[in-house]
Amino acid sequence: MLESAIQKKISDYLTALPECWTCKVMAANKRGVPDILAVISGRFVAIEVKRPGNKPSKLQLAQLRRIQEAGGVAMVAESIDDVIAGLASADIKLG
């Protein structure tokens, strides 16, 4: 499955959640910005989407770490299940 297809599935899932705003990042003026940004129940969430087996770059990992250090939730996801697990581990209620 293409990364863009995984991104679409995750975006569609997030859009259907109550109390969720989401945005697919098409281009950013800052390198390494995660693919999907969201606010879920008042919590900032950043998701770097990868195809199974692919790994984020050092720059992408650094951006995710900066988001976490600022109090946001940041994760790498290969599927909707990864997103659900990441949100659960951050104690974000899904409806």
N, CA, C and O atoms as a printed pandas DataFrame, in Angstrom:
     atom_number atom_name residue_name chain_id  residue_number  x_coord  y_coord  z_coord
0              1         N          MET        A               1    0.852   -1.181    0.000
1              2        CA          MET        A               1    0.000    0.000    0.000
2              3         C          MET        A               1    0.894    1.240    0.000
3              4         O          MET        A               1    1.897    1.283    0.712
4              5         N          LEU        A               2    0.539    2.225   -0.781
5              6        CA          LEU        A               2    1.293    3.469   -0.842
6              7         C          LEU        A               2    1.135    4.264    0.447
7              8         O          LEU        A               2    0.112    4.172    1.124
8              9         N          GLU        A               3    2.151    5.040    0.776
9             10        CA          GLU        A               3    2.084    5.873    1.971
10            11         C          GLU        A               3    0.901    6.833    1.898
11            12         O          GLU        A               3    0.244    7.081    2.909
12            13         N          SER        A               4    0.626    7.370    0.727
13            14        CA          SER        A               4   -0.502    8.302    0.577
14            15         C          SER        A               4   -1.833    7.623    0.892
15            16         O          SER        A               4   -2.737    8.266    1.426
16            17         N          ALA        A               5   -1.967    6.359    0.577
17            18        CA          ALA        A               5   -3.197    5.625    0.891
18            19         C          ALA        A               5   -3.328    5.412    2.399
19            20         O          ALA        A               5   -4.426    5.492    2.949
20            21         N          ILE        A               6   -2.212    5.142    3.058
21            22        CA          ILE        A               6   -2.229    4.987    4.514
22            23         C          ILE        A               6   -2.590    6.319    5.163
23            24         O          ILE        A               6   -3.384    6.358    6.103
24            25         N          GLN        A               7   -2.009    7.409    4.667
25            26        CA          GLN        A               7   -2.325    8.740    5.180
26            27         C          GLN        A               7   -3.811    9.034    5.051
27            28         O          GLN        A               7   -4.423    9.556    5.983
28            29         N          LYS        A               8   -4.398    8.704    3.900
29            30        CA          LYS        A               8   -5.821    8.963    3.676
30            31         C          LYS        A               8   -6.670    8.169    4.656
31            32         O          LYS        A               8   -7.618    8.710    5.225
32            33         N          LYS        A               9   -6.352    6.901    4.863
33            34        CA          LYS        A               9   -7.118    6.083    5.806
34            35         C          LYS        A               9   -7.043    6.664    7.219
35            36         O          LYS        A               9   -8.050    6.730    7.923
36            37         N          ILE        A              10   -5.850    7.081    7.625
37            38        CA          ILE        A              10   -5.694    7.662    8.959
38            39         C          ILE        A              10   -6.450    8.979    9.051
39            40         O          ILE        A              10   -7.138    9.229   10.040
40            41         N          SER        A              11   -6.332    9.823    8.033
41            42        CA          SER        A              11   -7.050   11.110    8.029
42            43         C          SER        A              11   -8.557   10.903    8.079
43            44         O          SER        A              11   -9.255   11.596    8.820
44            45         N          ASP        A              12   -9.060    9.963    7.303
45            46        CA          ASP        A              12  -10.499    9.676    7.309
46            47         C          ASP        A              12  -10.945    9.191    8.684
47            48         O          ASP        A              12  -12.004    9.584    9.173
48            49         N          TYR        A              13  -10.136    8.338    9.305
49            50        CA          TYR        A              13  -10.456    7.844   10.649
50            51         C          TYR        A              13  -10.522    9.008   11.638
51            52         O          TYR        A              13  -11.482    9.129   12.400
52            53         N          LEU        A              14   -9.505    9.857   11.620
53            54        CA          LEU        A              14   -9.457   10.986   12.553
54            55         C          LEU        A              14  -10.609   11.955   12.328
55            56         O          LEU        A              14  -11.201   12.449   13.288
56            57         N          THR        A              15  -10.929   12.228   11.078
57            58        CA          THR        A              15  -12.008   13.161   10.741
58            59         C          THR        A              15  -13.344   12.692   11.315
59            60         O          THR        A              15  -14.191   13.513   11.668
60            61         N          ALA        A              16  -13.531   11.388   11.407
61            62        CA          ALA        A              16  -14.784   10.839   11.918
62            63         C          ALA        A              16  -14.885   10.887   13.444
63            64         O          ALA        A              16  -15.961   10.663   13.998
64            65         N          LEU        A              17  -13.782   11.177   14.124
65            66        CA          LEU        A              17  -13.810   11.232   15.582
66            67         C          LEU        A              17  -14.501   12.510   16.060
67            68         O          LEU        A              17  -14.345   13.567   15.449
68            69         N          PRO        A              18  -15.262   12.414   17.151
69            70        CA          PRO        A              18  -15.812   13.647   17.727
70            71         C          PRO        A              18  -14.664   14.450   18.349
71            72         O          PRO        A              18  -13.642   13.890   18.744
72            73         N          GLU        A              19  -14.850   15.743   18.425
73            74        CA          GLU        A              19  -13.859   16.628   19.040
74            75         C          GLU        A              19  -12.482   16.490   18.399
75            76         O          GLU        A              19  -11.466   16.476   19.094
76            77         N          CYS        A              20  -12.455   16.387   17.063
77            78        CA          CYS        A              20  -11.185   16.260   16.363
78            79         C          CYS        A              20  -11.115   17.228   15.192
79            80         O          CYS        A              20  -12.040   17.322   14.386
80            81         N          TRP        A              21  -10.014   17.936   15.116
81            82        CA          TRP        A              21   -9.661   18.734   13.946
82            83         C          TRP        A              21   -8.393   18.120   13.388
83            84         O          TRP        A              21   -7.487   17.778   14.148
84            85         N          THR        A              22   -8.312   17.972   12.078
85            86        CA          THR        A              22   -7.131   17.360   11.492
86            87         C          THR        A              22   -6.743   18.054   10.199
87            88         O          THR        A              22   -7.576   18.656    9.522
88            89         N          CYS        A              23   -5.471   17.958    9.872
89            90        CA          CYS        A              23   -4.936   18.591    8.672
90            91         C          CYS        A              23   -3.832   17.715    8.102
91            92         O          CYS        A              23   -2.919   17.315    8.825
92            93         N          LYS        A              24   -3.910   17.420    6.825
93            94        CA          LYS        A              24   -2.842   16.707    6.122
94            95         C          LYS        A              24   -1.856   17.763    5.639
95            96         O          LYS        A              24   -2.232   18.662    4.886
96            97         N          VAL        A              25   -0.619   17.666    6.058
97            98        CA          VAL        A              25    0.400   18.640    5.683
98            99         C          VAL        A              25    0.861   18.330    4.261
99           100         O          VAL        A              25    1.431   17.272    3.993
100          101         N          MET        A              26    0.603   19.273    3.357
101          102        CA          MET        A              26    0.990   19.090    1.956
102          103         C          MET        A              26    2.405   19.621    1.719
103          104         O          MET        A              26    3.204   19.002    1.016
104          105         N          ALA        A              27    2.691   20.748    2.300
105          106        CA          ALA        A              27    4.027   21.356    2.209
106          107         C          ALA        A              27    4.200   22.213    3.449
107          108         O          ALA        A              27    3.255   22.850    3.915
108          109         N          ALA        A              28    5.385   22.223    3.965
109          110        CA          ALA        A              28    5.644   23.007    5.168
110          111         C          ALA        A              28    6.901   23.842    4.951
111          112         O          ALA        A              28    7.792   23.467    4.189
112          113         N          ASN        A              29    6.951   24.967    5.631
113          114        CA          ASN        A              29    8.153   25.788    5.512
114          115         C          ASN        A              29    9.242   25.327    6.482
115          116         O          ASN        A              29   10.312   25.930    6.563
116          117         N          LYS        A              30    8.956   24.261    7.208
117          118        CA          LYS        A              30    9.922   23.688    8.138
118          119         C          LYS        A              30   10.105   22.217    7.785
119          120         O          LYS        A              30    9.130   21.470    7.705
120          121         N          ARG        A              31   11.337   21.804    7.575
121          122        CA          ARG        A              31   11.602   20.424    7.165
122          123         C          ARG        A              31   11.327   19.446    8.291
123          124         O          ARG        A              31   11.548   19.754    9.463
124          125         N          GLY        A              32   10.843   18.267    7.931
125          126        CA          GLY        A              32   10.608   17.220    8.910
126          127         C          GLY        A              32    9.273   17.290    9.618
127          128         O          GLY        A              32    9.011   16.503   10.528
128          129         N          VAL        A              33    8.411   18.235    9.208
129          130        CA          VAL        A              33    7.095   18.354    9.844
130          131         C          VAL        A              33    6.308   17.073    9.566
131          132         O          VAL        A              33    6.296   16.595    8.432
132          133         N          PRO        A              34    5.648   16.509   10.588
133          134        CA          PRO        A              34    4.884   15.273   10.398
134          135         C          PRO        A              34    3.786   15.421    9.343
135          136         O          PRO        A              34    3.346   16.529    9.040
136          137         N          ASP        A              35    3.357   14.291    8.794
137          138        CA          ASP        A              35    2.387   14.250    7.693
138          139         C          ASP        A              35    0.994   14.721    8.098
139          140         O          ASP        A              35    0.312   15.390    7.321
140          141         N          ILE        A              36    0.573   14.377    9.302
141          142        CA          ILE        A              36   -0.778   14.698    9.752
142          143         C          ILE        A              36   -0.696   15.410   11.095
143          144         O          ILE        A              36   -0.014   14.959   12.016
144          145         N          LEU        A              37   -1.406   16.535   11.189
145          146        CA          LEU        A              37   -1.523   17.277   12.444
146          147         C          LEU        A              37   -2.978   17.233   12.869
147          148         O          LEU        A              37   -3.875   17.279   12.027
148          149         N          ALA        A              38   -3.217   17.143   14.163
149          150        CA          ALA        A              38   -4.591   17.077   14.662
150          151         C          ALA        A              38   -4.669   17.652   16.062
151          152         O          ALA        A              38   -3.673   17.733   16.781
152          153         N          VAL        A              39   -5.869   18.047   16.429
153          154        CA          VAL        A              39   -6.195   18.361   17.815
154          155         C          VAL        A              39   -7.365   17.461   18.166
155          156         O          VAL        A              39   -8.424   17.533   17.542
156          157         N          ILE        A              40   -7.172   16.619   19.162
157          158        CA          ILE        A              40   -8.191   15.663   19.576
158          159         C          ILE        A              40   -8.491   15.896   21.051
159          160         O          ILE        A              40   -7.624   15.737   21.911
160          161         N          SER        A              41   -9.727   16.273   21.323
161          162        CA          SER        A              41  -10.144   16.557   22.709
162          163         C          SER        A              41   -9.167   17.505   23.396
163          164         O          SER        A              41   -8.819   17.315   24.561
164          165         N          GLY        A              42   -8.733   18.521   22.669
165          166        CA          GLY        A              42   -7.859   19.533   23.234
166          167         C          GLY        A              42   -6.382   19.187   23.259
167          168         O          GLY        A              42   -5.586   19.979   23.763
168          169         N          ARG        A              43   -5.988   18.045   22.739
169          170        CA          ARG        A              43   -4.581   17.624   22.732
170          171         C          ARG        A              43   -4.031   17.709   21.317
171          172         O          ARG        A              43   -4.661   17.247   20.366
172          173         N          PHE        A              44   -2.839   18.308   21.185
173          174        CA          PHE        A              44   -2.168   18.392   19.893
174          175         C          PHE        A              44   -1.528   17.048   19.572
175          176         O          PHE        A              44   -0.834   16.465   20.404
176          177         N          VAL        A              45   -1.769   16.561   18.353
177          178        CA          VAL        A              45   -1.253   15.258   17.928
178          179         C          VAL        A              45   -0.558   15.417   16.578
179          180         O          VAL        A              45   -1.098   16.049   15.670
180          181         N          ALA        A              46    0.621   14.853   16.447
181          182        CA          ALA        A              46    1.371   14.867   15.196
182          183         C          ALA        A              46    1.692   13.425   14.816
183          184         O          ALA        A              46    2.156   12.638   15.641
184          185         N          ILE        A              47    1.434   13.095   13.545
185          186        CA          ILE        A              47    1.622   11.717   13.088
186          187         C          ILE        A              47    2.500   11.705   11.841
187          188         O          ILE        A              47    2.170   12.321   10.827
188          189         N          GLU        A              48    3.611   11.003   11.932
189          190        CA          GLU        A              48    4.466   10.760   10.770
190          191         C          GLU        A              48    4.068    9.394   10.227
191          192         O          GLU        A              48    4.208    8.383   10.916
192          193         N          VAL        A              49    3.575    9.364    9.003
193          194        CA          VAL        A              49    3.069    8.126    8.407
194          195         C          VAL        A              49    4.171    7.482    7.566
195          196         O          VAL        A              49    4.849    8.149    6.785
196          197         N          LYS        A              50    4.330    6.188    7.742
197          198        CA          LYS        A              50    5.312    5.418    6.980
198          199         C          LYS        A              50    4.696    4.124    6.482
199          200         O          LYS        A              50    3.813    3.554    7.123
200          201         N          ARG        A              51    5.167    3.671    5.341
201          202        CA          ARG        A              51    4.793    2.332    4.864
202          203         C          ARG        A              51    5.462    1.317    5.780
203          204         O          ARG        A              51    6.533    1.585    6.324
204          205         N          PRO        A              52    4.838    0.151    5.955
205          206        CA          PRO        A              52    5.463   -0.884    6.783
206          207         C          PRO        A              52    6.896   -1.161    6.327
207          208         O          PRO        A              52    7.167   -1.359    5.142
208          209         N          GLY        A              53    7.792   -1.168    7.293
209          210        CA          GLY        A              53    9.200   -1.423    7.006
210          211         C          GLY        A              53   10.024   -0.169    6.773
211          212         O          GLY        A              53   11.249   -0.211    6.883
212          213         N          ASN        A              54    9.375    0.952    6.453
213          214        CA          ASN        A              54   10.103    2.208    6.263
214          215         C          ASN        A              54   10.278    2.907    7.602
215          216         O          ASN        A              54    9.431    2.786    8.487
216          217         N          LYS        A              55   11.358    3.625    7.746
217          218        CA          LYS        A              55   11.677    4.302    9.003
218          219         C          LYS        A              55   11.722    5.812    8.780
219          220         O          LYS        A              55   12.072    6.267    7.691
220          221         N          PRO        A              56   11.370    6.588    9.803
221          222        CA          PRO        A              56   11.484    8.044    9.690
222          223         C          PRO        A              56   12.949    8.474    9.658
223          224         O          PRO        A              56   13.827    7.781   10.172
224          225         N          SER        A              57   13.191    9.629    9.045
225          226        CA          SER        A              57   14.545   10.173    8.987
226          227         C          SER        A              57   14.928   10.741   10.359
227          228         O          SER        A              57   14.074   10.911   11.230
228          229         N          LYS        A              58   16.205   11.026   10.536
229          230        CA          LYS        A              58   16.674   11.632   11.784
230          231         C          LYS        A              58   15.986   12.974   12.007
231          232         O          LYS        A              58   15.641   13.311   13.139
232          233         N          LEU        A              59   15.784   13.736   10.948
233          234        CA          LEU        A              59   15.121   15.033   11.064
234          235         C          LEU        A              59   13.666   14.863   11.484
235          236         O          LEU        A              59   13.179   15.605   12.337
236          237         N          GLN        A              60   12.966   13.890   10.895
237          238        CA          GLN        A              60   11.578   13.630   11.285
238          239         C          GLN        A              60   11.498   13.211   12.750
239          240         O          GLN        A              60   10.619   13.673   13.478
240          241         N          LEU        A              61   12.397   12.350   13.182
241          242        CA          LEU        A              61   12.415   11.927   14.592
242          243         C          LEU        A              61   12.702   13.113   15.511
243          244         O          LEU        A              61   12.121   13.218   16.592
244          245         N          ALA        A              62   13.593   14.000   15.085
245          246        CA          ALA        A              62   13.899   15.185   15.891
246          247         C          ALA        A              62   12.666   16.079   16.027
247          248         O          ALA        A              62   12.410   16.615   17.105
248          249         N          GLN        A              63   11.908   16.244   14.958
249          250        CA          GLN        A              63   10.689   17.065   15.019
250          251         C          GLN        A              63    9.656   16.416   15.938
251          252         O          GLN        A              63    9.018   17.107   16.731
252          253         N          LEU        A              64    9.485   15.109   15.841
253          254        CA          LEU        A              64    8.543   14.410   16.720
254          255         C          LEU        A              64    8.957   14.580   18.189
255          256         O          LEU        A              64    8.111   14.794   19.058
256          257         N          ARG        A              65   10.252   14.485   18.453
257          258        CA          ARG        A              65   10.753   14.657   19.819
258          259         C          ARG        A              65   10.481   16.087   20.316
259          260         O          ARG        A              65   10.099   16.273   21.471
260          261         N          ARG        A              66   10.673   17.085   19.462
261          262        CA          ARG        A              66   10.409   18.480   19.857
262          263         C          ARG        A              66    8.936   18.677   20.192
263          264         O          ARG        A              66    8.599   19.390   21.138
264          265         N          ILE        A              67    8.067   18.049   19.423
265          266        CA          ILE        A              67    6.625   18.151   19.689
266          267         C          ILE        A              67    6.307   17.538   21.046
267          268         O          ILE        A              67    5.551   18.117   21.826
268          269         N          GLN        A              68    6.877   16.369   21.333
269          270        CA          GLN        A              68    6.656   15.726   22.629
270          271         C          GLN        A              68    7.198   16.587   23.763
271          272         O          GLN        A              68    6.549   16.717   24.801
272          273         N          GLU        A              69    8.370   17.174   23.584
273          274        CA          GLU        A              69    8.962   18.017   24.621
274          275         C          GLU        A              69    8.117   19.261   24.887
275          276         O          GLU        A              69    8.157   19.820   25.983
276          277         N          ALA        A              70    7.350   19.696   23.877
277          278        CA          ALA        A              70    6.473   20.862   24.032
278          279         C          ALA        A              70    5.106   20.477   24.606
279          280         O          ALA        A              70    4.249   21.342   24.791
280          281         N          GLY        A              71    4.897   19.194   24.887
281          282        CA          GLY        A              71    3.646   18.749   25.491
282          283         C          GLY        A              71    2.660   18.117   24.533
283          284         O          GLY        A              71    1.568   17.724   24.943
284          285         N          GLY        A              72    3.023   18.010   23.260
285          286        CA          GLY        A              72    2.142   17.371   22.280
286          287         C          GLY        A              72    2.344   15.866   22.251
287          288         O          GLY        A              72    3.266   15.328   22.864
288          289         N          VAL        A              73    1.463   15.210   21.530
289          290        CA          VAL        A              73    1.557   13.767   21.310
290          291         C          VAL        A              73    2.120   13.586   19.907
291          292         O          VAL        A              73    1.586   14.147   18.950
292          293         N          ALA        A              74    3.181   12.816   19.776
293          294        CA          ALA        A              74    3.814   12.610   18.481
294          295         C          ALA        A              74    4.100   11.135   18.288
295          296         O          ALA        A              74    4.533   10.447   19.213
296          297         N          MET        A              75    3.853   10.653   17.075
297          298        CA          MET        A              75    4.027    9.226   16.818
298          299         C          MET        A              75    4.357    8.957   15.360
299          300         O          MET        A              75    4.123    9.785   14.481
300          301         N          VAL        A              76    4.907    7.773   15.133
301          302        CA          VAL        A              76    5.084    7.226   13.793
302          303         C          VAL        A              76    4.030    6.146   13.657
303          304         O          VAL        A              76    3.863    5.323   14.557
304          305         N          ALA        A              77    3.312    6.140   12.532
305          306        CA          ALA        A              77    2.240    5.158   12.348
306          307         C          ALA        A              77    2.314    4.539   10.957
307          308         O          ALA        A              77    2.578    5.216    9.964
308          309         N          GLU        A              78    2.073    3.239   10.917
309          310        CA          GLU        A              78    1.970    2.503    9.656
310          311         C          GLU        A              78    0.528    2.134    9.349
311          312         O          GLU        A              78    0.228    1.626    8.269
312          313         N          SER        A              79   -0.381    2.394   10.316
313          314        CA          SER        A              79   -1.780    1.982   10.156
314          315         C          SER        A              79   -2.672    2.724   11.147
315          316         O          SER        A              79   -2.193    3.408   12.052
316          317         N          ILE        A              80   -3.972    2.572   10.954
317          318        CA          ILE        A              80   -4.932    3.126   11.910
318          319         C          ILE        A              80   -4.726    2.489   13.286
319          320         O          ILE        A              80   -4.837    3.169   14.307
320          321         N          ASP        A              81   -4.430    1.204   13.317
321          322        CA          ASP        A              81   -4.198    0.528   14.603
322          323         C          ASP        A              81   -3.047    1.176   15.373
323          324         O          ASP        A              81   -3.111    1.302   16.595
324          325         N          ASP        A              82   -1.993    1.587   14.660
325          326        CA          ASP        A              82   -0.886    2.278   15.331
326          327         C          ASP        A              82   -1.353    3.599   15.932
327          328         O          ASP        A              82   -0.939    3.965   17.032
328          329         N          VAL        A              83   -2.217    4.316   15.209
329          330        CA          VAL        A              83   -2.738    5.587   15.702
330          331         C          VAL        A              83   -3.594    5.352   16.943
331          332         O          VAL        A              83   -3.448    6.060   17.940
332          333         N          ILE        A              84   -4.481    4.370   16.888
333          334        CA          ILE        A              84   -5.344    4.061   18.032
334          335         C          ILE        A              84   -4.487    3.716   19.253
335          336         O          ILE        A              84   -4.757    4.190   20.357
336          337         N          ALA        A              85   -3.468    2.899   19.057
337          338        CA          ALA        A              85   -2.580    2.522   20.164
338          339         C          ALA        A              85   -1.836    3.742   20.706
339          340         O          ALA        A              85   -1.701    3.894   21.920
340          341         N          GLY        A              86   -1.354    4.608   19.819
341          342        CA          GLY        A              86   -0.635    5.805   20.244
342          343         C          GLY        A              86   -1.522    6.761   21.019
343          344         O          GLY        A              86   -1.088    7.347   22.011
344          345         N          LEU        A              87   -2.763    6.923   20.575
345          346        CA          LEU        A              87   -3.688    7.798   21.282
346          347         C          LEU        A              87   -4.056    7.214   22.640
347          348         O          LEU        A              87   -4.176    7.943   23.624
348          349         N          ALA        A              88   -4.235    5.900   22.687
349          350        CA          ALA        A              88   -4.556    5.241   23.960
350          351         C          ALA        A              88   -3.408    5.386   24.943
351          352         O          ALA        A              88   -3.637    5.641   26.126
352          353         N          SER        A              89   -2.175    5.228   24.472
353          354        CA          SER        A              89   -1.039    5.339   25.384
354          355         C          SER        A              89   -0.852    6.784   25.873
355          356         O          SER        A              89   -0.243    7.012   26.919
356          357         N          ALA        A              90   -1.374    7.750   25.120
357          358        CA          ALA        A              90   -1.340    9.159   25.548
358          359         C          ALA        A              90   -2.580    9.515   26.363
359          360         O          ALA        A              90   -2.774   10.668   26.748
360          361         N          ASP        A              91   -3.410    8.514   26.619
361          362        CA          ASP        A              91   -4.653    8.692   27.400
362          363         C          ASP        A              91   -5.615    9.675   26.748
363          364         O          ASP        A              91   -6.261   10.473   27.427
364          365         N          ILE        A              92   -5.702    9.608   25.414
365          366        CA          ILE        A              92   -6.680   10.412   24.687
366          367         C          ILE        A              92   -7.902    9.537   24.429
367          368         O          ILE        A              92   -7.817    8.491   23.786
368          369         N          LYS        A              93   -9.030    9.991   24.942
369          370        CA          LYS        A              93  -10.281    9.245   24.780
370          371         C          LYS        A              93  -10.811    9.422   23.362
371          372         O          LYS        A              93  -10.771   10.522   22.810
372          373         N          LEU        A              94  -11.305    8.339   22.779
373          374        CA          LEU        A              94  -11.766    8.358   21.386
374          375         C          LEU        A              94  -13.276    8.292   21.292
375          376         O          LEU        A              94  -13.813    7.413   20.619
376          377         N          GLY        A              95  -13.948    9.170   21.930
377          378        CA          GLY        A              95  -15.400    9.218   21.792
378          379         C          GLY        A              95  -16.072    8.764   23.004
379          380         O          GLY        A              95  -17.302    8.742   23.056
